[in-house]
Amino acid sequence: MAWTDAAGLAGVLLILIAYGLATTGRLDPRRAASLGANFIGASLILVSLTRAFNLSAAVMEGAWALVALAGLVRIGLRSLRR
């Protein structure tokens, strides 16, 4: 297994764990921990796509990463205002 495949699998696992915890109420999807897990997970999947590119997967994971990053920026800006 290539290291890019391992990175992609780690990303999938991270996103699935965050999703599972959010759906069971153990993780707030609007907080930094959940957004960070989604951003890192999507980024790792994007890394895996450098080896075997898939346009639809790249668009999906790119959007996923950008949405999570926007949430993290929102949290950061809110904390600066306090």
MMTF fields as JSON, N, C-alpha, C and O atoms, coordinates in Angstrom:
{
  "mmtfVersion": "1.0.0",
  "mmtfProducer": "UNKNOWN",
  "numBonds": 327,
  "numAtoms": 328,
  "numGroups": 82,
  "numChains": 1,
  "numModels": 1,
  "chainsPerModel": [1],
  "groupsPerChain": [82],
  "chainIdList": ["A"],
  "bondAtomList": [4, 2, 8, 6, 12, 10, 16, 14, 20, 18, 24, 22, 28, 26, 32, 30, 36, 34, 40, 38, 44, 42, 48, 46, 52, 50, 56, 54, 60, 58, 64, 62, 68, 66, 72, 70, 76, 74, 80, 78, 84, 82, 88, 86, 92, 90, 96, 94, 100, 98, 104, 102, 108, 106, 112, 110, 116, 114, 120, 118, 124, 122, 128, 126, 132, 130, 136, 134, 140, 138, 144, 142, 148, 146, 152, 150, 156, 154, 160, 158, 164, 162, 168, 166, 172, 170, 176, 174, 180, 178, 184, 182, 188, 186, 192, 190, 196, 194, 200, 198, 204, 202, 208, 206, 212, 210, 216, 214, 220, 218, 224, 222, 228, 226, 232, 230, 236, 234, 240, 238, 244, 242, 248, 246, 252, 250, 256, 254, 260, 258, 264, 262, 268, 266, 272, 270, 276, 274, 280, 278, 284, 282, 288, 286, 292, 290, 296, 294, 300, 298, 304, 302, 308, 306, 312, 310, 316, 314, 320, 318, 324, 322],
  "bondOrderList": [1, 1, 1, 1, 1, 1, 1, 1, 1, 1, 1, 1, 1, 1, 1, 1, 1, 1, 1, 1, 1, 1, 1, 1, 1, 1, 1, 1, 1, 1, 1, 1, 1, 1, 1, 1, 1, 1, 1, 1, 1, 1, 1, 1, 1, 1, 1, 1, 1, 1, 1, 1, 1, 1, 1, 1, 1, 1, 1, 1, 1, 1, 1, 1, 1, 1, 1, 1, 1, 1, 1, 1, 1, 1, 1, 1, 1, 1, 1, 1, 1],
  "groupList": [{"groupName": "MET", "atomNameList": ["N", "CA", "C", "O"], "elementList": ["N", "C", "C", "O"], "formalChargeList": [0, 0, 0, 0], "bondAtomList": [1, 0, 2, 1, 3, 2], "bondOrderList": [1, 1, 2], "singleLetterCode": "M", "chemCompType": "L-PEPTIDE LINKING"}, {"groupName": "ALA", "atomNameList": ["N", "CA", "C", "O"], "elementList": ["N", "C", "C", "O"], "formalChargeList": [0, 0, 0, 0], "bondAtomList": [1, 0, 2, 1, 3, 2], "bondOrderList": [1, 1, 2], "singleLetterCode": "A", "chemCompType": "L-PEPTIDE LINKING"}, {"groupName": "TRP", "atomNameList": ["N", "CA", "C", "O"], "elementList": ["N", "C", "C", "O"], "formalChargeList": [0, 0, 0, 0], "bondAtomList": [1, 0, 2, 1, 3, 2], "bondOrderList": [1, 1, 2], "singleLetterCode": "W", "chemCompType": "L-PEPTIDE LINKING"}, {"groupName": "THR", "atomNameList": ["N", "CA", "C", "O"], "elementList": ["N", "C", "C", "O"], "formalChargeList": [0, 0, 0, 0], "bondAtomList": [1, 0, 2, 1, 3, 2], "bondOrderList": [1, 1, 2], "singleLetterCode": "T", "chemCompType": "L-PEPTIDE LINKING"}, {"groupName": "ASP", "atomNameList": ["N", "CA", "C", "O"], "elementList": ["N", "C", "C", "O"], "formalChargeList": [0, 0, 0, 0], "bondAtomList": [1, 0, 2, 1, 3, 2], "bondOrderList": [1, 1, 2], "singleLetterCode": "D", "chemCompType": "L-PEPTIDE LINKING"}, {"groupName": "GLY", "atomNameList": ["N", "CA", "C", "O"], "elementList": ["N", "C", "C", "O"], "formalChargeList": [0, 0, 0, 0], "bondAtomList": [1, 0, 2, 1, 3, 2], "bondOrderList": [1, 1, 2], "singleLetterCode": "G", "chemCompType": "PEPTIDE LINKING"}, {"groupName": "LEU", "atomNameList": ["N", "CA", "C", "O"], "elementList": ["N", "C", "C", "O"], "formalChargeList": [0, 0, 0, 0], "bondAtomList": [1, 0, 2, 1, 3, 2], "bondOrderList": [1, 1, 2], "singleLetterCode": "L", "chemCompType": "L-PEPTIDE LINKING"}, {"groupName": "VAL", "atomNameList": ["N", "CA", "C", "O"], "elementList": ["N", "C", "C", "O"], "formalChargeList": [0, 0, 0, 0], "bondAtomList": [1, 0, 2, 1, 3, 2], "bondOrderList": [1, 1, 2], "singleLetterCode": "V", "chemCompType": "L-PEPTIDE LINKING"}, {"groupName": "ILE", "atomNameList": ["N", "CA", "C", "O"], "elementList": ["N", "C", "C", "O"], "formalChargeList": [0, 0, 0, 0], "bondAtomList": [1, 0, 2, 1, 3, 2], "bondOrderList": [1, 1, 2], "singleLetterCode": "I", "chemCompType": "L-PEPTIDE LINKING"}, {"groupName": "TYR", "atomNameList": ["N", "CA", "C", "O"], "elementList": ["N", "C", "C", "O"], "formalChargeList": [0, 0, 0, 0], "bondAtomList": [1, 0, 2, 1, 3, 2], "bondOrderList": [1, 1, 2], "singleLetterCode": "Y", "chemCompType": "L-PEPTIDE LINKING"}, {"groupName": "ARG", "atomNameList": ["N", "CA", "C", "O"], "elementList": ["N", "C", "C", "O"], "formalChargeList": [0, 0, 0, 0], "bondAtomList": [1, 0, 2, 1, 3, 2], "bondOrderList": [1, 1, 2], "singleLetterCode": "R", "chemCompType": "L-PEPTIDE LINKING"}, {"groupName": "PRO", "atomNameList": ["N", "CA", "C", "O"], "elementList": ["N", "C", "C", "O"], "formalChargeList": [0, 0, 0, 0], "bondAtomList": [1, 0, 2, 1, 3, 2], "bondOrderList": [1, 1, 2], "singleLetterCode": "P", "chemCompType": "L-PEPTIDE LINKING"}, {"groupName": "SER", "atomNameList": ["N", "CA", "C", "O"], "elementList": ["N", "C", "C", "O"], "formalChargeList": [0, 0, 0, 0], "bondAtomList": [1, 0, 2, 1, 3, 2], "bondOrderList": [1, 1, 2], "singleLetterCode": "S", "chemCompType": "L-PEPTIDE LINKING"}, {"groupName": "ASN", "atomNameList": ["N", "CA", "C", "O"], "elementList": ["N", "C", "C", "O"], "formalChargeList": [0, 0, 0, 0], "bondAtomList": [1, 0, 2, 1, 3, 2], "bondOrderList": [1, 1, 2], "singleLetterCode": "N", "chemCompType": "L-PEPTIDE LINKING"}, {"groupName": "PHE", "atomNameList": ["N", "CA", "C", "O"], "elementList": ["N", "C", "C", "O"], "formalChargeList": [0, 0, 0, 0], "bondAtomList": [1, 0, 2, 1, 3, 2], "bondOrderList": [1, 1, 2], "singleLetterCode": "F", "chemCompType": "L-PEPTIDE LINKING"}, {"groupName": "GLU", "atomNameList": ["N", "CA", "C", "O"], "elementList": ["N", "C", "C", "O"], "formalChargeList": [0, 0, 0, 0], "bondAtomList": [1, 0, 2, 1, 3, 2], "bondOrderList": [1, 1, 2], "singleLetterCode": "E", "chemCompType": "L-PEPTIDE LINKING"}],
  "groupTypeList": [0, 1, 2, 3, 4, 1, 1, 5, 6, 1, 5, 7, 6, 6, 8, 6, 8, 1, 9, 5, 6, 1, 3, 3, 5, 10, 6, 4, 11, 10, 10, 1, 1, 12, 6, 5, 1, 13, 14, 8, 5, 1, 12, 6, 8, 6, 7, 12, 6, 3, 10, 1, 14, 13, 6, 12, 1, 1, 7, 0, 15, 5, 1, 2, 1, 6, 7, 1, 6, 1, 5, 6, 7, 10, 8, 5, 6, 10, 12, 6, 10, 10],
  "groupIdList": [1, 2, 3, 4, 5, 6, 7, 8, 9, 10, 11, 12, 13, 14, 15, 16, 17, 18, 19, 20, 21, 22, 23, 24, 25, 26, 27, 28, 29, 30, 31, 32, 33, 34, 35, 36, 37, 38, 39, 40, 41, 42, 43, 44, 45, 46, 47, 48, 49, 50, 51, 52, 53, 54, 55, 56, 57, 58, 59, 60, 61, 62, 63, 64, 65, 66, 67, 68, 69, 70, 71, 72, 73, 74, 75, 76, 77, 78, 79, 80, 81, 82],
  "secStructList": [7, 7, 2, 2, 2, 2, 2, 2, 2, 2, 2, 2, 2, 2, 2, 2, 2, 2, 2, 2, 2, 2, 2, 6, 6, 1, 1, 7, 6, 6, 1, 2, 2, 2, 2, 2, 2, 2, 2, 2, 2, 2, 2, 2, 2, 2, 2, 2, 6, 6, 6, 1, 7, 7, 2, 2, 2, 2, 2, 2, 2, 2, 2, 2, 2, 2, 2, 2, 2, 2, 2, 2, 2, 2, 2, 2, 2, 2, 2, 2, 2, 7],
  "xCoordList": [0.847, 0.0, 0.891, 1.834, 0.583, 1.333, 0.965, -0.115, 1.882, 1.619, 0.432, -0.267, 0.19, -0.959, -2.276, -3.267, -2.277, -3.46, -3.711, -4.85, -2.636, -2.764, -3.286, -4.108, -2.814, -3.295, -4.784, -5.539, -5.21, -6.62, -7.494, -8.57, -7.028, -7.805, -7.886, -8.926, -6.799, -6.815, -7.809, -8.519, -7.852, -8.801, -10.242, -11.083, -10.522, -11.875, -12.247, -13.347, -11.348, -11.609, -11.874, -12.785, -11.078, -11.243, -12.607, -13.288, -13.006, -14.308, -15.442, -16.418, -15.324, -16.384, -16.51, -17.62, -15.394, -15.445, -16.108, -16.966, -15.71, -16.31, -17.81, -18.602, -18.194, -19.611, -20.378, -21.462, -19.815, -20.457, -20.627, -21.682, -19.594, -19.684, -20.691, -21.397, -20.757, -21.719, -23.153, -24.038, -23.386, -24.755, -25.23, -26.435, -24.31, -24.706, -24.698, -24.934, -24.428, -24.46, -23.217, -23.209, -22.169, -20.936, -19.965, -18.981, -20.241, -19.36, -20.236, -21.066, -20.047, -20.821, -20.231, -19.069, -21.0, -20.469, -20.098, -19.47, -20.476, -20.137, -18.884, -18.463, -18.301, -17.111, -15.831, -15.837, -14.746, -13.449, -12.994, -12.384, -13.271, -12.811, -13.428, -12.735, -14.721, -15.397, -14.961, -14.673, -14.916, -14.496, -13.047, -12.71, -12.194, -10.794, -10.65, -9.86, -11.411, -11.363, -11.822, -11.235, -12.865, -13.357, -12.365, -12.168, -11.744, -10.755, -9.537, -9.087, -9.014, -7.843, -8.198, -7.433, -9.348, -9.762, -9.91, -9.414, -10.588, -10.768, -9.429, -9.203, -8.554, -7.231, -6.418, -5.718, -6.514, -5.809, -6.362, -5.609, -7.665, -8.252, -7.775, -7.491, -7.684, -7.162, -5.722, -5.34, -4.923, -3.545, -3.566, -2.767, -4.471, -4.534, -4.914, -4.545, -5.64, -6.069, -4.939, -5.095, -3.813, -2.673, -2.079, -1.419, -2.31, -1.784, -2.721, -2.277, -3.992, -4.999, -6.135, -7.054, -6.063, -7.001, -8.398, -8.584, -9.375, -10.786, -11.451, -11.53, -11.926, -12.436, -13.59, -13.59, -14.568, -15.731, -15.324, -15.837, -14.427, -13.956, -13.157, -13.27, -12.352, -11.561, -12.467, -12.216, -13.517, -14.458, -15.167, -15.294, -15.626, -16.327, -15.437, -15.84, -14.244, -13.351, -12.822, -12.599, -12.619, -12.212, -13.286, -12.991, -14.539, -15.652, -15.785, -16.026, -15.627, -15.722, -14.659, -14.942, -13.443, -12.346, -12.602, -12.348, -13.1, -13.355, -14.477, -14.382, -15.52, -16.612, -16.1, -16.402, -15.33, -14.773, -13.814, -13.823, -12.995, -12.055, -12.807, -12.404, -13.89, -14.692, -15.241, -15.267, -15.673, -16.153, -15.052, -15.279, -13.865, -12.732, -12.345, -12.03, -12.367, -12.073, -13.117, -12.781, -14.384, -15.464, -15.228, -15.389, -14.849, -14.572, -13.383, -13.408, -12.34, -11.16, -11.463, -10.993, -12.238, -12.595, -13.469, -13.322, -14.372, -15.223, -14.401, -14.687, -13.394, -12.568, -11.698, -11.352, -11.344, -10.558, -11.378, -10.828, -12.668, -13.551, -13.809, -14.243, -13.552, -13.841, -12.797, -12.894],
  "yCoordList": [-1.176, 0.0, 1.236, 1.337, 2.16, 3.411, 4.307, 4.186, 5.202, 6.1, 7.008, 7.425, 7.322, 8.151, 7.408, 8.012, 6.101, 5.292, 5.265, 5.378, 5.115, 5.113, 6.457, 6.505, 7.542, 8.876, 9.0, 9.518, 8.532, 8.589, 7.772, 8.212, 6.586, 5.746, 6.387, 6.324, 6.997, 7.695, 8.855, 9.111, 9.551, 10.641, 10.171, 10.787, 9.085, 8.514, 8.11, 8.408, 7.446, 7.009, 8.21, 8.176, 9.255, 10.445, 11.093, 11.461, 11.232, 11.829, 10.952, 11.463, 9.647, 8.749, 8.755, 8.714, 8.804, 8.876, 10.174, 10.166, 11.297, 12.586, 12.581, 13.085, 12.015, 11.946, 11.066, 11.433, 9.926, 9.039, 9.698, 9.584, 10.386, 11.076, 12.224, 12.474, 12.917, 14.019, 13.495, 14.091, 12.403, 11.884, 11.264, 11.151, 10.866, 10.327, 11.4, 11.101, 12.649, 13.75, 13.89, 14.673, 13.163, 13.238, 14.301, 14.61, 14.859, 15.866, 16.903, 16.565, 18.175, 19.256, 19.566, 19.964, 19.395, 19.604, 21.051, 21.323, 21.984, 23.392, 23.818, 24.972, 22.904, 23.224, 22.874, 22.142, 23.423, 23.284, 21.833, 21.476, 20.997, 19.604, 18.879, 18.173, 19.057, 18.41, 19.013, 18.286, 20.33, 21.0, 20.66, 20.457, 20.598, 20.232, 18.81, 18.544, 17.905, 16.51, 16.406, 15.667, 17.146, 17.119, 17.763, 17.267, 18.858, 19.515, 18.622, 18.454, 18.059, 17.186, 15.927, 15.502, 15.337, 14.137, 14.375, 13.591, 15.454, 15.772, 16.073, 15.69, 16.75, 17.059, 15.788, 15.677, 14.837, 13.57, 12.795, 12.158, 12.852, 12.195, 12.89, 12.224, 14.209, 14.934, 14.531, 14.416, 14.315, 13.84, 12.494, 12.261, 11.615, 10.294, 10.405, 9.547, 11.442, 11.617, 12.104, 12.127, 12.489, 12.878, 11.661, 11.792, 10.495, 9.257, 8.702, 8.285, 8.699, 8.201, 9.221, 9.149, 10.173, 11.29, 10.857, 10.044, 11.425, 11.217, 12.58, 13.092, 13.163, 14.53, 14.71, 15.653, 13.821, 13.983, 13.871, 14.617, 12.968, 12.84, 14.075, 14.538, 14.607, 15.803, 17.006, 17.79, 17.152, 18.257, 18.108, 19.076, 16.9, 16.655, 16.941, 17.652, 16.394, 16.566, 17.991, 18.504, 18.632, 20.037, 20.907, 21.779, 20.668, 21.419, 21.125, 22.031, 19.862, 19.449, 20.181, 20.691, 20.225, 20.898, 22.396, 22.992, 23.011, 24.459, 24.829, 25.845, 24.032, 24.304, 24.191, 25.038, 23.149, 22.981, 24.117, 24.63, 24.51, 25.613, 26.916, 27.697, 27.163, 28.366, 28.379, 29.425, 27.23, 27.145, 27.408, 28.068, 26.895, 27.139, 28.623, 29.178, 29.255, 30.69, 31.477, 32.419, 31.098, 31.768, 31.683, 32.669, 30.504, 30.327, 31.182, 31.822, 31.194, 31.998, 33.481, 34.175, 33.975, 35.391, 35.751, 36.822, 34.854, 35.094, 35.179, 36.005, 34.339, 34.358, 35.619, 36.084, 36.174, 37.414, 38.619, 39.572, 38.581, 39.685, 39.759, 40.794, 38.688, 38.655, 39.358, 39.419],
  "zCoordList": [0.0, 0.0, 0.0, 0.784, -0.876, -0.955, 0.226, 0.805, 0.568, 1.698, 1.401, 2.325, 0.135, -0.205, 0.048, 0.455, -0.195, 0.115, 1.618, 2.069, 2.386, 3.839, 4.338, 5.253, 3.743, 4.122, 3.825, 4.648, 2.662, 2.3, 3.231, 3.635, 3.568, 4.498, 5.883, 6.539, 6.321, 7.612, 7.567, 8.539, 6.438, 6.284, 6.334, 6.988, 5.644, 5.664, 7.089, 7.554, 7.766, 9.135, 10.056, 10.882, 9.906, 10.737, 10.507, 11.465, 9.251, 8.939, 9.46, 10.009, 9.294, 9.765, 11.28, 11.81, 11.975, 13.446, 13.887, 14.769, 13.272, 13.621, 13.329, 14.124, 12.196, 11.843, 12.841, 13.294, 13.171, 14.139, 15.495, 16.119, 15.953, 17.241, 17.191, 18.168, 16.063, 15.924, 15.901, 16.515, 15.21, 15.127, 16.433, 16.661, 17.283, 18.589, 19.679, 20.85, 19.293, 20.248, 21.09, 22.041, 20.778, 21.572, 21.077, 21.749, 19.906, 19.322, 18.636, 17.792, 19.002, 18.395, 17.021, 16.935, 15.946, 14.601, 14.298, 13.275, 15.174, 14.961, 15.723, 15.637, 16.453, 17.252, 16.5, 15.51, 17.008, 16.336, 16.204, 15.196, 17.187, 17.114, 15.919, 15.187, 15.731, 14.614, 13.279, 12.328, 13.216, 11.979, 11.639, 10.473, 12.659, 12.433, 11.919, 11.013, 12.498, 12.04, 10.59, 9.8, 10.243, 8.87, 7.903, 6.794, 8.316, 7.453, 7.227, 6.093, 8.293, 8.174, 7.381, 6.515, 7.673, 6.961, 5.468, 4.658, 5.101, 3.687, 3.023, 1.875, 3.732, 3.187, 2.943, 1.937, 3.861, 3.669, 2.476, 1.739, 2.291, 1.12, -0.157, -1.152, -0.135, -1.297, -1.596, -2.761, -0.557, -0.753, -1.471, -2.378, -1.071, -1.712, -3.178, -3.979, -3.536, -4.926, -5.829, -7.05, -5.251, -6.09, -6.789, -7.82, -6.235, -6.83, -7.898, -8.968, -7.605, -8.549, -8.563, -7.747, -9.501, -9.511, -9.917, -10.822, -9.222, -9.519, -9.344, -8.228, -10.433, -10.401, -9.426, -8.635, -9.471, -8.59, -7.119, -6.285, -6.792, -5.411, -5.001, -3.866, -5.915, -5.611, -5.353, -4.437, -6.16, -5.956, -4.615, -3.865, -4.313, -3.058, -1.855, -0.935, -1.862, -0.715, -0.62, 0.476, -1.776, -1.751, -1.126, -0.309, -1.513, -0.931, 0.56, 1.357, 0.931, 2.341, 3.164, 4.247, 2.639, 3.34, 3.446, 4.493, 2.376, 2.395, 3.364, 4.053, 3.425, 4.367, 5.806, 6.647, 6.078, 7.428, 7.758, 8.877, 6.802, 7.023, 7.282, 8.145, 6.552, 6.782, 8.209, 8.857, 8.69, 10.069, 11.08, 12.094, 10.807, 11.71, 11.715, 12.768, 10.555, 10.471, 11.242, 11.96, 11.098, 11.837, 13.343, 14.061, 13.811, 15.241, 15.652, 16.703, 14.826, 15.139, 15.194, 16.095, 14.248, 14.244, 15.437, 16.025, 15.787, 16.948, 18.23, 19.097, 18.352, 19.559, 19.609, 20.695, 18.451, 18.429, 18.881, 19.433, 18.653, 19.021, 20.515, 21.02, 21.214, 22.66, 23.458, 24.684]
}
